[in-house]
Amino acid sequence: MQKQVPQASLSKIKSAILDADNQDAVGDIHIHIAKKREKIVPINAFALCFTASLAEIMDKHNLSRPAIRLLLEILNTSKAGNLISINQNGLAVRLGVSKSSISRSMQELQKTGVMLNTDVGLFLNPQVISKQGLDTIAKNYPQEVLAGIEALQTLGIEANWLPPKVKA
């Protein structure tokens, strides 16, 4: 069973053909017709995990289950630029664990280089997890990106992205 094309759509198609035909250019008219798709609003903010780096860290350092659960919860609440606002009591309640478990897991994530404690605050290592493009994070937080690269190198893991060289 073939669908009927709505009159409004037919009018738009005919109008486009007439517009093309009335142009001064010589040649055939080529028509491409497509339905306008609705934009899908994501449920959560997008987070890009560089799986190779994360897998290597998890393998080398045998991340505990509580640390992985904490990391996933932090991903849900981190801001663009990978800045983390931590409330250990709130995280403990949400995850159903003790505050000391959160503290141990945070230390584990910092020790493995997944989380960086800088002068500006806590950051997810943008070489492992990024809430926006690394180039954007590098523009806004260049010291944190460099700290992330150094943290991975300390762990014997190659950086998956390097900022472009600045011309002198």
C-alpha positions as CSV (number, residue, x, y, z in Angstrom):
1,M,0.0,0.0,0.0
2,Q,1.5,3.3,-1.1
3,K,1.2,6.4,1.1
4,Q,-0.4,9.5,-0.1
5,V,2.0,12.5,-0.2
6,P,0.5,15.4,1.8
7,Q,-0.6,18.4,-0.3
8,A,1.8,20.7,1.6
9,S,4.7,18.5,0.7
10,L,3.7,18.4,-2.9
11,S,3.5,22.2,-3.0
12,K,7.0,22.5,-1.6
13,I,8.3,20.0,-4.2
14,K,6.6,21.8,-7.1
15,S,7.8,25.2,-5.8
16,A,11.4,24.0,-5.6
17,I,11.3,22.6,-9.1
18,L,9.9,25.9,-10.4
19,D,12.6,27.8,-8.6
20,A,15.3,25.6,-10.1
21,D,13.8,25.8,-13.5
22,N,13.6,29.7,-13.4
23,Q,17.3,30.0,-12.6
24,D,19.6,31.3,-15.4
25,A,21.9,28.3,-15.2
26,V,21.8,25.8,-18.0
27,G,21.5,22.1,-17.2
28,D,19.3,19.4,-15.9
29,I,17.4,19.7,-12.6
30,H,18.5,17.2,-10.0
31,I,16.1,16.7,-7.1
32,H,16.9,15.2,-3.7
33,I,14.0,14.7,-1.4
34,A,14.3,13.7,2.3
35,K,12.1,13.9,5.3
36,K,13.2,16.4,8.0
37,R,14.2,14.4,11.0
38,E,13.4,15.6,14.5
39,K,16.5,16.2,16.6
40,I,16.7,13.7,19.5
41,V,17.6,15.3,22.8
42,P,20.1,13.1,24.7
43,I,18.9,11.9,28.1
44,N,22.4,12.5,29.6
45,A,25.4,14.6,28.7
46,F,27.7,12.9,26.3
47,A,30.9,11.4,27.8
48,L,33.6,10.0,25.6
49,C,35.6,7.2,27.1
50,F,38.9,6.4,25.5
51,T,38.5,2.7,26.1
52,A,42.0,1.7,25.3
53,S,43.5,4.0,28.0
54,L,40.7,3.1,30.5
55,A,41.1,-0.7,29.8
56,E,44.9,-0.4,30.2
57,I,44.5,1.4,33.5
58,M,41.9,-1.1,34.7
59,D,44.2,-4.0,33.8
60,K,47.4,-2.6,35.1
61,H,45.9,-1.4,38.4
62,N,43.1,-3.8,38.8
63,L,40.5,-1.2,39.7
64,S,38.1,-2.3,42.4
65,R,34.4,-2.6,41.8
66,P,33.6,0.3,44.2
67,A,36.1,2.5,42.3
68,I,34.5,1.6,38.9
69,R,31.0,2.3,40.4
70,L,32.3,5.7,41.7
71,L,33.8,6.6,38.4
72,L,30.5,5.9,36.6
73,E,28.6,8.0,39.1
74,I,31.2,10.8,38.8
75,L,30.7,10.7,35.0
76,N,27.0,11.3,35.5
77,T,27.7,14.4,37.6
78,S,30.9,15.9,36.1
79,K,30.7,19.2,34.2
80,A,31.9,20.0,30.7
81,G,35.7,20.4,30.9
82,N,35.9,17.4,33.2
83,L,35.8,19.5,36.4
84,I,34.4,17.4,39.3
85,S,32.5,18.7,42.3
86,I,32.6,15.9,44.9
87,N,30.4,15.5,47.9
88,Q,31.6,12.3,49.5
89,N,28.5,12.0,51.8
90,G,26.1,12.4,48.9
91,L,28.0,9.9,46.7
92,A,28.1,7.4,49.6
93,V,24.3,7.7,50.0
94,R,23.6,7.4,46.3
95,L,25.9,4.4,45.9
96,G,24.8,2.8,49.2
97,V,28.4,2.6,50.6
98,S,30.3,4.2,53.4
99,K,32.1,7.5,53.1
100,S,35.4,5.7,53.8
101,S,34.7,3.5,50.8
102,I,34.2,6.6,48.6
103,S,37.4,8.1,50.0
104,R,39.4,4.9,49.3
105,S,37.9,4.7,45.8
106,M,38.8,8.3,45.1
107,Q,42.4,7.7,46.2
108,E,42.4,4.6,43.9
109,L,41.2,6.7,40.9
110,Q,43.8,9.4,41.6
111,K,46.6,6.8,42.1
112,T,45.7,5.2,38.7
113,G,45.6,8.6,36.9
114,V,41.9,8.5,36.1
115,M,41.2,11.4,38.4
116,L,43.6,14.4,38.7
117,N,43.8,16.6,41.8
118,T,45.0,20.0,40.6
119,D,45.3,23.5,42.0
120,V,42.0,24.3,40.3
121,G,40.2,21.3,41.6
122,L,39.4,17.7,40.8
123,F,39.3,16.7,37.1
124,L,38.7,13.5,35.2
125,N,41.8,12.8,33.3
126,P,40.9,14.0,29.8
127,Q,43.2,11.4,28.3
128,V,40.9,8.7,29.6
129,I,37.4,10.3,29.8
130,S,36.2,13.6,28.2
131,K,32.9,15.4,28.6
132,Q,33.8,17.4,25.5
133,G,36.4,17.3,22.8
134,L,40.0,17.2,24.1
135,D,40.9,20.2,21.9
136,T,38.2,22.2,23.8
137,I,39.4,21.0,27.2
138,A,43.0,21.8,26.2
139,K,42.0,25.4,25.3
140,N,40.1,26.0,28.5
141,Y,42.3,23.9,30.9
142,P,45.7,23.4,29.3
143,Q,47.5,22.6,32.5
144,E,45.0,19.9,33.4
145,V,45.4,18.3,29.9
146,L,49.2,18.3,30.3
147,A,48.8,16.9,33.8
148,G,46.7,14.1,32.4
149,I,49.4,13.3,29.8
150,E,52.1,13.3,32.5
151,A,49.9,11.1,34.8
152,L,49.5,8.5,32.0
153,Q,53.2,8.6,31.2
154,T,54.0,8.0,34.8
155,L,51.9,4.9,34.6
156,G,53.7,3.8,31.4
157,I,50.6,4.5,29.2
158,E,50.9,6.5,26.0
159,A,48.8,9.6,25.6
160,N,46.0,9.1,23.1
161,W,46.0,12.8,22.1
162,L,48.6,15.5,22.2
163,P,47.9,19.2,22.0
164,P,49.1,20.9,18.8
165,K,52.6,22.5,19.0
166,V,52.4,26.2,19.6
167,K,54.3,28.2,17.0
168,A,57.0,30.4,18.5
